[in-house]
Amino acid sequence: MDINTLRSVATVASFIAFVAIWAWAWSRGNRQSFDEAAHLPFEQE
């Protein structure tokens, strides 16, 4: 295995991780918790 194969594997793994994080962030199940977190700075005690 040479360095170019290792670079290709790292690029593909990074792309898969990016797509997985993107899908997790835009999933409907997380919407409520993200909305609550987005409004935290505006809550007053």
Biopython code that builds the backbone (N, CA, C, O; Angstrom):
import numpy as np
from Bio.PDB.StructureBuilder import StructureBuilder

atoms = [
    (1, "MET", "N", (0.864, -1.178, 0.000)),
    (1, "MET", "CA", (0.000, 0.000, 0.000)),
    (1, "MET", "C", (0.909, 1.239, 0.000)),
    (1, "MET", "O", (1.749, 1.419, 0.882)),
    (2, "ASP", "N", (0.716, 2.060, -0.992)),
    (2, "ASP", "CA", (1.540, 3.261, -1.059)),
    (2, "ASP", "C", (0.786, 4.458, -0.490)),
    (2, "ASP", "O", (-0.364, 4.333, -0.068)),
    (3, "ILE", "N", (1.432, 5.599, -0.481)),
    (3, "ILE", "CA", (0.884, 6.805, 0.153)),
    (3, "ILE", "C", (-0.362, 7.296, -0.573)),
    (3, "ILE", "O", (-1.273, 7.830, 0.058)),
    (4, "ASN", "N", (-0.414, 7.121, -1.891)),
    (4, "ASN", "CA", (-1.584, 7.592, -2.635)),
    (4, "ASN", "C", (-2.836, 6.785, -2.309)),
    (4, "ASN", "O", (-3.935, 7.337, -2.274)),
    (5, "THR", "N", (-2.685, 5.514, -2.077)),
    (5, "THR", "CA", (-3.822, 4.686, -1.665)),
    (5, "THR", "C", (-4.309, 5.125, -0.288)),
    (5, "THR", "O", (-5.513, 5.211, -0.047)),
    (6, "LEU", "N", (-3.384, 5.397, 0.596)),
    (6, "LEU", "CA", (-3.740, 5.860, 1.936)),
    (6, "LEU", "C", (-4.457, 7.204, 1.873)),
    (6, "LEU", "O", (-5.418, 7.426, 2.608)),
    (7, "ARG", "N", (-4.007, 8.086, 1.016)),
    (7, "ARG", "CA", (-4.670, 9.386, 0.851)),
    (7, "ARG", "C", (-6.073, 9.221, 0.291)),
    (7, "ARG", "O", (-6.994, 9.921, 0.713)),
    (8, "SER", "N", (-6.246, 8.318, -0.640)),
    (8, "SER", "CA", (-7.573, 8.062, -1.213)),
    (8, "SER", "C", (-8.534, 7.522, -0.164)),
    (8, "SER", "O", (-9.691, 7.937, -0.093)),
    (9, "VAL", "N", (-8.045, 6.598, 0.645)),
    (9, "VAL", "CA", (-8.877, 6.033, 1.706)),
    (9, "VAL", "C", (-9.252, 7.109, 2.715)),
    (9, "VAL", "O", (-10.393, 7.153, 3.175)),
    (10, "ALA", "N", (-8.314, 7.973, 3.064)),
    (10, "ALA", "CA", (-8.592, 9.050, 4.017)),
    (10, "ALA", "C", (-9.607, 10.034, 3.439)),
    (10, "ALA", "O", (-10.473, 10.525, 4.162)),
    (11, "THR", "N", (-9.508, 10.324, 2.144)),
    (11, "THR", "CA", (-10.463, 11.238, 1.509)),
    (11, "THR", "C", (-11.861, 10.649, 1.502)),
    (11, "THR", "O", (-12.826, 11.345, 1.816)),
    (12, "VAL", "N", (-11.984, 9.388, 1.152)),
    (12, "VAL", "CA", (-13.297, 8.733, 1.128)),
    (12, "VAL", "C", (-13.878, 8.649, 2.536)),
    (12, "VAL", "O", (-15.074, 8.876, 2.722)),
    (13, "ALA", "N", (-13.057, 8.329, 3.520)),
    (13, "ALA", "CA", (-13.536, 8.240, 4.904)),
    (13, "ALA", "C", (-13.994, 9.610, 5.404)),
    (13, "ALA", "O", (-14.997, 9.706, 6.110)),
    (14, "SER", "N", (-13.273, 10.660, 5.048)),
    (14, "SER", "CA", (-13.670, 12.008, 5.449)),
    (14, "SER", "C", (-14.991, 12.409, 4.802)),
    (14, "SER", "O", (-15.838, 13.025, 5.449)),
    (15, "PHE", "N", (-15.166, 12.067, 3.546)),
    (15, "PHE", "CA", (-16.410, 12.390, 2.858)),
    (15, "PHE", "C", (-17.587, 11.642, 3.474)),
    (15, "PHE", "O", (-18.662, 12.216, 3.645)),
    (16, "ILE", "N", (-17.398, 10.387, 3.804)),
    (16, "ILE", "CA", (-18.465, 9.606, 4.446)),
    (16, "ILE", "C", (-18.807, 10.198, 5.807)),
    (16, "ILE", "O", (-19.983, 10.271, 6.165)),
    (17, "ALA", "N", (-17.806, 10.622, 6.571)),
    (17, "ALA", "CA", (-18.063, 11.248, 7.870)),
    (17, "ALA", "C", (-18.815, 12.563, 7.695)),
    (17, "ALA", "O", (-19.720, 12.863, 8.472)),
    (18, "PHE", "N", (-18.452, 13.349, 6.685)),
    (18, "PHE", "CA", (-19.143, 14.602, 6.420)),
    (18, "PHE", "C", (-20.605, 14.365, 6.085)),
    (18, "PHE", "O", (-21.478, 15.060, 6.606)),
    (19, "VAL", "N", (-20.884, 13.410, 5.234)),
    (19, "VAL", "CA", (-22.269, 13.109, 4.851)),
    (19, "VAL", "C", (-23.049, 12.591, 6.059)),
    (19, "VAL", "O", (-24.221, 12.931, 6.224)),
    (20, "ALA", "N", (-22.425, 11.783, 6.895)),
    (20, "ALA", "CA", (-23.104, 11.265, 8.088)),
    (20, "ALA", "C", (-23.454, 12.386, 9.055)),
    (20, "ALA", "O", (-24.560, 12.406, 9.595)),
    (21, "ILE", "N", (-22.538, 13.318, 9.284)),
    (21, "ILE", "CA", (-22.807, 14.448, 10.183)),
    (21, "ILE", "C", (-23.878, 15.345, 9.588)),
    (21, "ILE", "O", (-24.755, 15.824, 10.307)),
    (22, "TRP", "N", (-23.816, 15.575, 8.290)),
    (22, "TRP", "CA", (-24.825, 16.398, 7.614)),
    (22, "TRP", "C", (-26.210, 15.760, 7.747)),
    (22, "TRP", "O", (-27.180, 16.460, 8.038)),
    (23, "ALA", "N", (-26.317, 14.451, 7.538)),
    (23, "ALA", "CA", (-27.601, 13.754, 7.662)),
    (23, "ALA", "C", (-28.105, 13.805, 9.097)),
    (23, "ALA", "O", (-29.305, 13.965, 9.320)),
    (24, "TRP", "N", (-27.216, 13.671, 10.071)),
    (24, "TRP", "CA", (-27.619, 13.731, 11.480)),
    (24, "TRP", "C", (-28.133, 15.127, 11.832)),
    (24, "TRP", "O", (-29.130, 15.270, 12.539)),
    (25, "ALA", "N", (-27.448, 16.145, 11.337)),
    (25, "ALA", "CA", (-27.839, 17.520, 11.671)),
    (25, "ALA", "C", (-29.177, 17.897, 11.042)),
    (25, "ALA", "O", (-29.919, 18.684, 11.630)),
    (26, "TRP", "N", (-29.504, 17.376, 9.893)),
    (26, "TRP", "CA", (-30.734, 17.737, 9.202)),
    (26, "TRP", "C", (-31.866, 16.730, 9.415)),
    (26, "TRP", "O", (-32.923, 16.861, 8.798)),
    (27, "SER", "N", (-31.665, 15.722, 10.281)),
    (27, "SER", "CA", (-32.729, 14.750, 10.514)),
    (27, "SER", "C", (-33.853, 15.381, 11.326)),
    (27, "SER", "O", (-33.618, 16.268, 12.147)),
    (28, "ARG", "N", (-35.051, 14.925, 11.093)),
    (28, "ARG", "CA", (-36.219, 15.502, 11.764)),
    (28, "ARG", "C", (-36.244, 15.191, 13.258)),
    (28, "ARG", "O", (-36.828, 15.954, 14.027)),
    (29, "GLY", "N", (-35.636, 14.111, 13.680)),
    (29, "GLY", "CA", (-35.630, 13.742, 15.085)),
    (29, "GLY", "C", (-34.859, 14.714, 15.963)),
    (29, "GLY", "O", (-35.145, 14.816, 17.156)),
    (30, "ASN", "N", (-33.916, 15.412, 15.421)),
    (30, "ASN", "CA", (-33.096, 16.340, 16.191)),
    (30, "ASN", "C", (-33.605, 17.764, 16.141)),
    (30, "ASN", "O", (-33.048, 18.636, 16.808)),
    (31, "ARG", "N", (-34.630, 18.021, 15.383)),
    (31, "ARG", "CA", (-35.084, 19.395, 15.162)),
    (31, "ARG", "C", (-35.491, 20.090, 16.465)),
    (31, "ARG", "O", (-35.121, 21.243, 16.690)),
    (32, "GLN", "N", (-36.240, 19.406, 17.315)),
    (32, "GLN", "CA", (-36.714, 20.032, 18.542)),
    (32, "GLN", "C", (-35.550, 20.390, 19.471)),
    (32, "GLN", "O", (-35.519, 21.484, 20.036)),
    (33, "SER", "N", (-34.613, 19.487, 19.626)),
    (33, "SER", "CA", (-33.484, 19.780, 20.522)),
    (33, "SER", "C", (-32.603, 20.895, 19.963)),
    (33, "SER", "O", (-32.062, 21.694, 20.727)),
    (34, "PHE", "N", (-32.454, 20.958, 18.645)),
    (34, "PHE", "CA", (-31.684, 22.046, 18.042)),
    (34, "PHE", "C", (-32.416, 23.378, 18.177)),
    (34, "PHE", "O", (-31.783, 24.408, 18.407)),
    (35, "ASP", "N", (-33.732, 23.370, 18.039)),
    (35, "ASP", "CA", (-34.495, 24.599, 18.220)),
    (35, "ASP", "C", (-34.397, 25.109, 19.659)),
    (35, "ASP", "O", (-34.263, 26.311, 19.889)),
    (36, "GLU", "N", (-34.464, 24.201, 20.612)),
    (36, "GLU", "CA", (-34.323, 24.590, 22.018)),
    (36, "GLU", "C", (-32.928, 25.169, 22.283)),
    (36, "GLU", "O", (-32.793, 26.171, 22.986)),
    (37, "ALA", "N", (-31.901, 24.540, 21.722)),
    (37, "ALA", "CA", (-30.546, 25.037, 21.917)),
    (37, "ALA", "C", (-30.346, 26.401, 21.249)),
    (37, "ALA", "O", (-29.574, 27.227, 21.736)),
    (38, "ALA", "N", (-31.033, 26.629, 20.150)),
    (38, "ALA", "CA", (-30.895, 27.905, 19.447)),
    (38, "ALA", "C", (-31.540, 29.041, 20.224)),
    (38, "ALA", "O", (-31.133, 30.194, 20.079)),
    (39, "HIS", "N", (-32.531, 28.738, 21.041)),
    (39, "HIS", "CA", (-33.226, 29.794, 21.790)),
    (39, "HIS", "C", (-32.654, 30.009, 23.195)),
    (39, "HIS", "O", (-33.107, 30.902, 23.911)),
    (40, "LEU", "N", (-31.678, 29.215, 23.592)),
    (40, "LEU", "CA", (-31.105, 29.364, 24.931)),
    (40, "LEU", "C", (-30.527, 30.757, 25.197)),
    (40, "LEU", "O", (-30.729, 31.270, 26.297)),
    (41, "PRO", "N", (-29.828, 31.396, 24.270)),
    (41, "PRO", "CA", (-29.275, 32.721, 24.581)),
    (41, "PRO", "C", (-30.345, 33.784, 24.806)),
    (41, "PRO", "O", (-30.048, 34.818, 25.405)),
    (42, "PHE", "N", (-31.564, 33.572, 24.354)),
    (42, "PHE", "CA", (-32.606, 34.572, 24.456)),
    (42, "PHE", "C", (-33.492, 34.399, 25.694)),
    (42, "PHE", "O", (-34.339, 35.248, 25.973)),
    (43, "GLU", "N", (-33.302, 33.314, 26.426)),
    (43, "GLU", "CA", (-34.094, 33.094, 27.627)),
    (43, "GLU", "C", (-33.578, 33.971, 28.761)),
    (43, "GLU", "O", (-32.370, 34.115, 28.950)),
    (44, "GLN", "N", (-34.507, 34.553, 29.510)),
    (44, "GLN", "CA", (-34.118, 35.394, 30.632)),
    (44, "GLN", "C", (-34.566, 34.730, 31.923)),
    (44, "GLN", "O", (-35.606, 34.075, 31.981)),
    (45, "GLU", "N", (-33.773, 34.911, 32.930)),
    (45, "GLU", "CA", (-34.115, 34.306, 34.225)),
    (45, "GLU", "C", (-34.647, 35.332, 35.178)),
    (45, "GLU", "O", (-34.985, 35.003, 36.314)),
]
sb = StructureBuilder()
sb.init_structure("model")
sb.init_model(0)
sb.init_chain("A")
sb.init_seg("    ")
for serial, (resi, resn, name, xyz) in enumerate(atoms, 1):
    if name == "N":
        sb.init_residue(resn, " ", resi, " ")
    sb.init_atom(name, np.array(xyz, "f"), 0.0, 1.0, " ", f" {name:<3s}", serial, name[0])
structure = sb.get_structure()
